[in-house]
Amino acid sequence: MARPDPSPSRPAGRVPLLSVRLFGILGGVVLALMVLACLGTLPYSMGTADPAGGGQQPRYNAQSLDAYLLPPFWAGMDDEETARLEQHTARIDDSEEAASTRYWLGTDQLGRDFLTRCLAGGAISLGIGIAAAILAVVIGTLYGMVAGFAGGRTDTVMMRVVDVLYGLPYILLVVLLAVALDGLVDGAQHTAFRIQQLAEAGGADAPGGSYATVTDALADEGWWIKTNYWWPGPINWLSSFCTSHRGLINFLTLLMAIGGVSWLTLARVIRGQVLSLKNRPFMEASRALGVPVKRQLFVHILPNLVGPIVVYATLTVPQAILQESFLSFLGIGIRPPLPSWGNLASDGLSQLNPVESRWWLLLWPCVLLGTTLLALNFLGEGLRESLDPKRRQYGGSDEVIRSTEPGSTPGPTA
């Protein structure tokens, strides 16, 4: 009687393992070129100009009938300034063009090189994706290691916390953080402006001002204004920082919102791996020798978790980039003047019309986003095939791997 071949065969329809690895290498090369191009553009696209306008006084058309609705610190424009603004607007409209030898991807509605804008937006989107993946890996790895190693009631409580966080939509978290951020920035700016008004109107340093005048002026103000009037340093610093670093604050807000919910799946995966590893003979020997818990976790267990961590991190980056692009497309992520693939696509969508369609403003951000996500997924799948010994042994088939596990019933093979 012939002995059956113990090596399982690959089911029909499966992509060969060599092809998966080749696609992974191709994805890594495309991703490396994309990162180099995006980072190489930053010195030429990110200048030193203040996004808030350099602290200049806001202007308006003095002939407008709605001018009385504006704040009193706005300044009107005369006819000469209005004519100069109209000429500048006409020059910008004339500079908008499609792809050419000078501008490979055309220009946007303000006459800016769209290739540079797309690459600068890619640097921001990739930065958020990589930073969110690093944050998720650190939190998820530590959380899962502690839960799996502690076991018992501690493990149960920590996993129930993960279940609760799974039910919180990340879009709601981003919206709440964005609203809180806007309230903080607007409140700081209003407080600083109100303190400046009080100081100019009746402060002790103003002409004719005195302590009594200041006290009378502050009588109708709240405790927040009174406190910051006598100690204006912190609120002035906060107002100045929020005004000049608004883009950085939006970046960090989006990073915390995306990275703060992306670690949950990794925590479950790491917990399962730790539960399996802590009962292995080498861990029993380390406990018998009295090895400290910290050394058991970071010297004996953590090196055995490198494979799942690397694969999950690679697959988390495209997920974070897609989430950032979606939120920026809705207007609650990265906001102009900072570019990202999401808000560039949103601006391009508004330029599609039956009269004069500027299609390139929508096409190229979507093409670059799709190419990057595809390259990252190919790279992640290639790393998964290379780092998983079972998938290397059995050709990368999940069905074959499950059929070879103890207690499983072999299924039919093609």
SULQUI-V361100 format. One record per residue. N is the residue number from 0. RES is the residue in one letter. SS is DSSP state (hx for helix, st for strand, lp for the rest). OMEGA is omega as a letter, one per 20 degrees, with the letter a starting at -180 (none if undefined). NEAR is the number of other ideal C-beta (glycine too) atoms within 8 Angstrom. Layout:
# SULQUI-V361100
n=N res=RES ss=SS omega=OMEGA near=NEAR
n=N res=RES ss=SS omega=OMEGA near=NEAR
This chain:
# SULQUI-V361100
n=0 res=M ss=lp omega=a near=2
n=1 res=A ss=lp omega=r near=3
n=2 res=R ss=lp omega=a near=4
n=3 res=P ss=lp omega=r near=4
n=4 res=D ss=lp omega=a near=4
n=5 res=P ss=lp omega=a near=3
n=6 res=S ss=lp omega=a near=4
n=7 res=P ss=lp omega=r near=10
n=8 res=S ss=lp omega=a near=7
n=9 res=R ss=lp omega=r near=11
n=10 res=P ss=lp omega=a near=10
n=11 res=A ss=lp omega=r near=5
n=12 res=G ss=lp omega=a near=3
n=13 res=R ss=lp omega=r near=9
n=14 res=V ss=lp omega=r near=6
n=15 res=P ss=lp omega=a near=8
n=16 res=L ss=hx omega=r near=11
n=17 res=L ss=hx omega=r near=6
n=18 res=S ss=hx omega=r near=8
n=19 res=V ss=hx omega=r near=13
n=20 res=R ss=hx omega=r near=11
n=21 res=L ss=hx omega=r near=8
n=22 res=F ss=hx omega=r near=11
n=23 res=G ss=hx omega=r near=16
n=24 res=I ss=hx omega=r near=9
n=25 res=L ss=hx omega=r near=10
n=26 res=G ss=hx omega=r near=15
n=27 res=G ss=hx omega=r near=12
n=28 res=V ss=hx omega=r near=8
n=29 res=V ss=hx omega=r near=11
n=30 res=L ss=hx omega=r near=12
n=31 res=A ss=hx omega=r near=8
n=32 res=L ss=hx omega=r near=8
n=33 res=M ss=hx omega=a near=14
n=34 res=V ss=hx omega=r near=9
n=35 res=L ss=hx omega=r near=8
n=36 res=A ss=hx omega=a near=10
n=37 res=C ss=hx omega=a near=13
n=38 res=L ss=hx omega=r near=8
n=39 res=G ss=hx omega=r near=8
n=40 res=T ss=hx omega=a near=12
n=41 res=L ss=hx omega=a near=10
n=42 res=P ss=hx omega=a near=6
n=43 res=Y ss=hx omega=a near=5
n=44 res=S ss=hx omega=a near=11
n=45 res=M ss=lp omega=r near=5
n=46 res=G ss=lp omega=a near=4
n=47 res=T ss=lp omega=a near=2
n=48 res=A ss=lp omega=a near=5
n=49 res=D ss=lp omega=r near=7
n=50 res=P ss=lp omega=a near=9
n=51 res=A ss=lp omega=r near=8
n=52 res=G ss=lp omega=r near=7
n=53 res=G ss=lp omega=r near=6
n=54 res=G ss=lp omega=r near=6
n=55 res=Q ss=lp omega=a near=5
n=56 res=Q ss=lp omega=r near=6
n=57 res=P ss=lp omega=a near=9
n=58 res=R ss=st omega=r near=8
n=59 res=Y ss=st omega=r near=11
n=60 res=N ss=st omega=a near=8
n=61 res=A ss=lp omega=a near=8
n=62 res=Q ss=lp omega=a near=4
n=63 res=S ss=lp omega=a near=7
n=64 res=L ss=lp omega=a near=3
n=65 res=D ss=lp omega=a near=6
n=66 res=A ss=hx omega=a near=10
n=67 res=Y ss=hx omega=r near=4
n=68 res=L ss=hx omega=a near=4
n=69 res=L ss=lp omega=r near=8
n=70 res=P ss=lp omega=a near=5
n=71 res=P ss=lp omega=a near=4
n=72 res=F ss=lp omega=r near=7
n=73 res=W ss=lp omega=a near=10
n=74 res=A ss=st omega=a near=8
n=75 res=G ss=st omega=r near=9
n=76 res=M ss=st omega=r near=10
n=77 res=D ss=lp omega=a near=7
n=78 res=D ss=hx omega=a near=5
n=79 res=E ss=hx omega=r near=6
n=80 res=E ss=hx omega=r near=9
n=81 res=T ss=hx omega=r near=11
n=82 res=A ss=hx omega=r near=8
n=83 res=R ss=hx omega=r near=8
n=84 res=L ss=hx omega=r near=9
n=85 res=E ss=hx omega=r near=8
n=86 res=Q ss=hx omega=r near=8
n=87 res=H ss=hx omega=r near=8
n=88 res=T ss=hx omega=r near=8
n=89 res=A ss=hx omega=r near=8
n=90 res=R ss=hx omega=r near=9
n=91 res=I ss=hx omega=r near=11
n=92 res=D ss=hx omega=r near=7
n=93 res=D ss=hx omega=a near=6
n=94 res=S ss=hx omega=a near=8
n=95 res=E ss=lp omega=a near=11
n=96 res=E ss=lp omega=r near=7
n=97 res=A ss=lp omega=a near=6
n=98 res=A ss=lp omega=a near=7
n=99 res=S ss=lp omega=r near=8
n=100 res=T ss=lp omega=r near=3
n=101 res=R ss=lp omega=r near=3
n=102 res=Y ss=lp omega=a near=11
n=103 res=W ss=lp omega=r near=7
n=104 res=L ss=lp omega=a near=10
n=105 res=G ss=lp omega=r near=13
n=106 res=T ss=st omega=r near=11
n=107 res=D ss=lp omega=a near=11
n=108 res=Q ss=lp omega=r near=9
n=109 res=L ss=lp omega=r near=7
n=110 res=G ss=lp omega=a near=9
n=111 res=R ss=lp omega=r near=8
n=112 res=D ss=st omega=a near=8
n=113 res=F ss=hx omega=r near=14
n=114 res=L ss=hx omega=r near=10
n=115 res=T ss=hx omega=r near=11
n=116 res=R ss=hx omega=a near=13
n=117 res=C ss=hx omega=r near=15
n=118 res=L ss=hx omega=r near=13
n=119 res=A ss=hx omega=r near=14
n=120 res=G ss=hx omega=r near=14
n=121 res=G ss=hx omega=r near=14
n=122 res=A ss=hx omega=r near=12
n=123 res=I ss=hx omega=r near=13
n=124 res=S ss=hx omega=r near=16
n=125 res=L ss=hx omega=r near=14
n=126 res=G ss=hx omega=r near=9
n=127 res=I ss=hx omega=a near=17
n=128 res=G ss=hx omega=a near=14
n=129 res=I ss=hx omega=r near=9
n=130 res=A ss=hx omega=r near=10
n=131 res=A ss=hx omega=r near=16
n=132 res=A ss=hx omega=r near=15
n=133 res=I ss=hx omega=r near=10
n=134 res=L ss=hx omega=r near=14
n=135 res=A ss=hx omega=r near=15
n=136 res=V ss=hx omega=a near=14
n=137 res=V ss=hx omega=a near=9
n=138 res=I ss=hx omega=a near=12
n=139 res=G ss=hx omega=r near=17
n=140 res=T ss=hx omega=a near=14
n=141 res=L ss=hx omega=a near=8
n=142 res=Y ss=hx omega=a near=13
n=143 res=G ss=hx omega=r near=16
n=144 res=M ss=hx omega=a near=15
n=145 res=V ss=hx omega=a near=10
n=146 res=A ss=hx omega=a near=14
n=147 res=G ss=hx omega=a near=15
n=148 res=F ss=hx omega=a near=12
n=149 res=A ss=hx omega=r near=9
n=150 res=G ss=lp omega=r near=7
n=151 res=G ss=hx omega=a near=6
n=152 res=R ss=hx omega=r near=5
n=153 res=T ss=hx omega=r near=10
n=154 res=D ss=hx omega=a near=12
n=155 res=T ss=hx omega=a near=8
n=156 res=V ss=hx omega=a near=8
n=157 res=M ss=hx omega=r near=12
n=158 res=M ss=hx omega=r near=11
n=159 res=R ss=hx omega=r near=8
n=160 res=V ss=hx omega=r near=8
n=161 res=V ss=hx omega=r near=12
n=162 res=D ss=hx omega=r near=8
n=163 res=V ss=hx omega=a near=8
n=164 res=L ss=hx omega=r near=9
n=165 res=Y ss=hx omega=a near=7
n=166 res=G ss=lp omega=r near=5
n=167 res=L ss=lp omega=r near=9
n=168 res=P ss=lp omega=a near=5
n=169 res=Y ss=hx omega=r near=10
n=170 res=I ss=hx omega=r near=7
n=171 res=L ss=hx omega=r near=8
n=172 res=L ss=hx omega=r near=12
n=173 res=V ss=hx omega=r near=15
n=174 res=V ss=hx omega=r near=9
n=175 res=L ss=hx omega=r near=8
n=176 res=L ss=hx omega=r near=11
n=177 res=A ss=hx omega=r near=11
n=178 res=V ss=hx omega=r near=8
n=179 res=A ss=hx omega=r near=8
n=180 res=L ss=hx omega=r near=11
n=181 res=D ss=hx omega=r near=8
n=182 res=G ss=hx omega=r near=8
n=183 res=L ss=hx omega=a near=9
n=184 res=V ss=hx omega=a near=12
n=185 res=D ss=hx omega=r near=8
n=186 res=G ss=hx omega=r near=8
n=187 res=A ss=hx omega=r near=12
n=188 res=Q ss=hx omega=r near=11
n=189 res=H ss=hx omega=r near=8
n=190 res=T ss=hx omega=r near=13
n=191 res=A ss=hx omega=r near=13
n=192 res=F ss=hx omega=r near=9
n=193 res=R ss=hx omega=r near=10
n=194 res=I ss=hx omega=r near=14
n=195 res=Q ss=hx omega=r near=8
n=196 res=Q ss=hx omega=a near=8
n=197 res=L ss=hx omega=a near=15
n=198 res=A ss=hx omega=r near=10
n=199 res=E ss=hx omega=a near=7
n=200 res=A ss=hx omega=a near=8
n=201 res=G ss=hx omega=a near=9
n=202 res=G ss=lp omega=a near=11
n=203 res=A ss=lp omega=r near=8
n=204 res=D ss=lp omega=a near=5
n=205 res=A ss=lp omega=r near=10
n=206 res=P ss=lp omega=r near=3
n=207 res=G ss=lp omega=a near=5
n=208 res=G ss=lp omega=r near=10
n=209 res=S ss=lp omega=r near=7
n=210 res=Y ss=hx omega=r near=6
n=211 res=A ss=hx omega=r near=6
n=212 res=T ss=hx omega=r near=12
n=213 res=V ss=hx omega=r near=14
n=214 res=T ss=hx omega=r near=8
n=215 res=D ss=hx omega=a near=8
n=216 res=A ss=hx omega=a near=10
n=217 res=L ss=hx omega=a near=11
n=218 res=A ss=lp omega=a near=6
n=219 res=D ss=lp omega=a near=3
n=220 res=E ss=lp omega=r near=10
n=221 res=G ss=lp omega=a near=5
n=222 res=W ss=hx omega=a near=5
n=223 res=W ss=hx omega=r near=7
n=224 res=I ss=hx omega=a near=13
n=225 res=K ss=hx omega=a near=10
n=226 res=T ss=hx omega=a near=8
n=227 res=N ss=hx omega=r near=12
n=228 res=Y ss=hx omega=a near=13
n=229 res=W ss=hx omega=r near=6
n=230 res=W ss=lp omega=a near=7
n=231 res=P ss=lp omega=a near=10
n=232 res=G ss=hx omega=a near=6
n=233 res=P ss=hx omega=a near=8
n=234 res=I ss=hx omega=r near=12
n=235 res=N ss=hx omega=r near=10
n=236 res=W ss=hx omega=a near=8
n=237 res=L ss=hx omega=r near=9
n=238 res=S ss=hx omega=r near=12
n=239 res=S ss=hx omega=a near=9
n=240 res=F ss=hx omega=a near=8
n=241 res=C ss=hx omega=a near=13
n=242 res=T ss=hx omega=a near=11
n=243 res=S ss=hx omega=a near=9
n=244 res=H ss=lp omega=a near=8
n=245 res=R ss=hx omega=r near=11
n=246 res=G ss=hx omega=r near=11
n=247 res=L ss=hx omega=r near=7
n=248 res=I ss=hx omega=r near=11
n=249 res=N ss=hx omega=r near=14
n=250 res=F ss=hx omega=a near=13
n=251 res=L ss=hx omega=r near=8
n=252 res=T ss=hx omega=r near=12
n=253 res=L ss=hx omega=r near=14
n=254 res=L ss=hx omega=r near=12
n=255 res=M ss=hx omega=a near=10
n=256 res=A ss=hx omega=a near=12
n=257 res=I ss=hx omega=r near=15
n=258 res=G ss=hx omega=a near=16
n=259 res=G ss=lp omega=r near=10
n=260 res=V ss=lp omega=a near=11
n=261 res=S ss=lp omega=a near=16
n=262 res=W ss=lp omega=a near=15
n=263 res=L ss=hx omega=a near=11
n=264 res=T ss=hx omega=r near=9
n=265 res=L ss=hx omega=r near=17
n=266 res=A ss=hx omega=r near=15
n=267 res=R ss=hx omega=r near=11
n=268 res=V ss=hx omega=a near=12
n=269 res=I ss=hx omega=r near=17
n=270 res=R ss=hx omega=r near=14
n=271 res=G ss=hx omega=r near=9
n=272 res=Q ss=hx omega=a near=13
n=273 res=V ss=hx omega=r near=15
n=274 res=L ss=hx omega=r near=10
n=275 res=S ss=hx omega=a near=8
n=276 res=L ss=hx omega=a near=10
n=277 res=K ss=lp omega=r near=10
n=278 res=N ss=lp omega=r near=7
n=279 res=R ss=lp omega=a near=8
n=280 res=P ss=hx omega=a near=5
n=281 res=F ss=hx omega=r near=7
n=282 res=M ss=hx omega=r near=13
n=283 res=E ss=hx omega=r near=9
n=284 res=A ss=hx omega=r near=8
n=285 res=S ss=hx omega=r near=11
n=286 res=R ss=hx omega=r near=9
n=287 res=A ss=hx omega=r near=6
n=288 res=L ss=lp omega=r near=6
n=289 res=G ss=lp omega=r near=5
n=290 res=V ss=lp omega=r near=8
n=291 res=P ss=lp omega=a near=6
n=292 res=V ss=hx omega=a near=6
n=293 res=K ss=hx omega=r near=6
n=294 res=R ss=hx omega=r near=10
n=295 res=Q ss=hx omega=a near=14
n=296 res=L ss=hx omega=a near=11
n=297 res=F ss=hx omega=a near=7
n=298 res=V ss=hx omega=a near=8
n=299 res=H ss=hx omega=a near=12
n=300 res=I ss=hx omega=a near=15
n=301 res=L ss=hx omega=r near=11
n=302 res=P ss=hx omega=r near=7
n=303 res=N ss=hx omega=r near=8
n=304 res=L ss=hx omega=a near=13
n=305 res=V ss=hx omega=a near=9
n=306 res=G ss=hx omega=r near=8
n=307 res=P ss=hx omega=a near=11
n=308 res=I ss=hx omega=a near=12
n=309 res=V ss=hx omega=a near=10
n=310 res=V ss=hx omega=a near=13
n=311 res=Y ss=hx omega=r near=13
n=312 res=A ss=hx omega=r near=12
n=313 res=T ss=hx omega=r near=12
n=314 res=L ss=hx omega=r near=11
n=315 res=T ss=hx omega=a near=15
n=316 res=V ss=hx omega=r near=14
n=317 res=P ss=hx omega=r near=13
n=318 res=Q ss=hx omega=r near=9
n=319 res=A ss=hx omega=r near=16
n=320 res=I ss=hx omega=r near=17
n=321 res=L ss=hx omega=r near=10
n=322 res=Q ss=hx omega=r near=10
n=323 res=E ss=hx omega=a near=18
n=324 res=S ss=hx omega=r near=15
n=325 res=F ss=hx omega=a near=10
n=326 res=L ss=hx omega=r near=13
n=327 res=S ss=hx omega=r near=16
n=328 res=F ss=hx omega=r near=11
n=329 res=L ss=hx omega=r near=9
n=330 res=G ss=lp omega=a near=8
n=331 res=I ss=lp omega=r near=8
n=332 res=G ss=lp omega=r near=17
n=333 res=I ss=lp omega=a near=15
n=334 res=R ss=lp omega=r near=9
n=335 res=P ss=lp omega=j near=6
n=336 res=P ss=lp omega=r near=5
n=337 res=L ss=lp omega=r near=11
n=338 res=P ss=lp omega=r near=13
n=339 res=S ss=lp omega=a near=15
n=340 res=W ss=hx omega=r near=16
n=341 res=G ss=hx omega=a near=17
n=342 res=N ss=hx omega=r near=16
n=343 res=L ss=hx omega=r near=14
n=344 res=A ss=hx omega=r near=14
n=345 res=S ss=hx omega=r near=12
n=346 res=D ss=hx omega=r near=12
n=347 res=G ss=hx omega=r near=15
n=348 res=L ss=hx omega=r near=8
n=349 res=S ss=hx omega=a near=6
n=350 res=Q ss=lp omega=r near=11
n=351 res=L ss=lp omega=r near=9
n=352 res=N ss=lp omega=a near=6
n=353 res=P ss=lp omega=a near=3
n=354 res=V ss=lp omega=a near=4
n=355 res=E ss=lp omega=a near=4
n=356 res=S ss=lp omega=r near=8
n=357 res=R ss=lp omega=a near=12
n=358 res=W ss=lp omega=a near=8
n=359 res=W ss=hx omega=r near=12
n=360 res=L ss=hx omega=r near=15
n=361 res=L ss=hx omega=a near=12
n=362 res=L ss=hx omega=a near=9
n=363 res=W ss=hx omega=r near=12
n=364 res=P ss=hx omega=r near=15
n=365 res=C ss=hx omega=r near=10
n=366 res=V ss=hx omega=r near=8
n=367 res=L ss=hx omega=r near=12
n=368 res=L ss=hx omega=r near=14
n=369 res=G ss=hx omega=r near=8
n=370 res=T ss=hx omega=r near=10
n=371 res=T ss=hx omega=r near=16
n=372 res=L ss=hx omega=r near=11
n=373 res=L ss=hx omega=r near=9
n=374 res=A ss=hx omega=r near=14
n=375 res=L ss=hx omega=r near=15
n=376 res=N ss=hx omega=r near=11
n=377 res=F ss=hx omega=r near=13
n=378 res=L ss=hx omega=r near=13
n=379 res=G ss=hx omega=r near=13
n=380 res=E ss=hx omega=r near=11
n=381 res=G ss=hx omega=r near=15
n=382 res=L ss=hx omega=r near=12
n=383 res=R ss=hx omega=r near=10
n=384 res=E ss=hx omega=a near=14
n=385 res=S ss=hx omega=a near=9
n=386 res=L ss=hx omega=a near=9
n=387 res=D ss=lp omega=a near=10
n=388 res=P ss=hx omega=r near=5
n=389 res=K ss=hx omega=r near=8
n=390 res=R ss=hx omega=r near=13
n=391 res=R ss=hx omega=a near=10
n=392 res=Q ss=hx omega=a near=6
n=393 res=Y ss=lp omega=r near=11
n=394 res=G ss=lp omega=r near=11
n=395 res=G ss=lp omega=a near=11
n=396 res=S ss=lp omega=r near=12
n=397 res=D ss=hx omega=a near=5
n=398 res=E ss=hx omega=r near=8
n=399 res=V ss=hx omega=r near=14
n=400 res=I ss=hx omega=r near=11
n=401 res=R ss=hx omega=a near=8
n=402 res=S ss=hx omega=a near=11
n=403 res=T ss=lp omega=r near=9
n=404 res=E ss=lp omega=a near=7
n=405 res=P ss=lp omega=r near=3
n=406 res=G ss=lp omega=a near=3
n=407 res=S ss=lp omega=r near=8
n=408 res=T ss=lp omega=a near=4
n=409 res=P ss=lp omega=r near=4
n=410 res=G ss=lp omega=r near=6
n=411 res=P ss=lp omega=r near=3
n=412 res=T ss=lp omega=a near=7
n=413 res=A ss=lp omega=none near=6
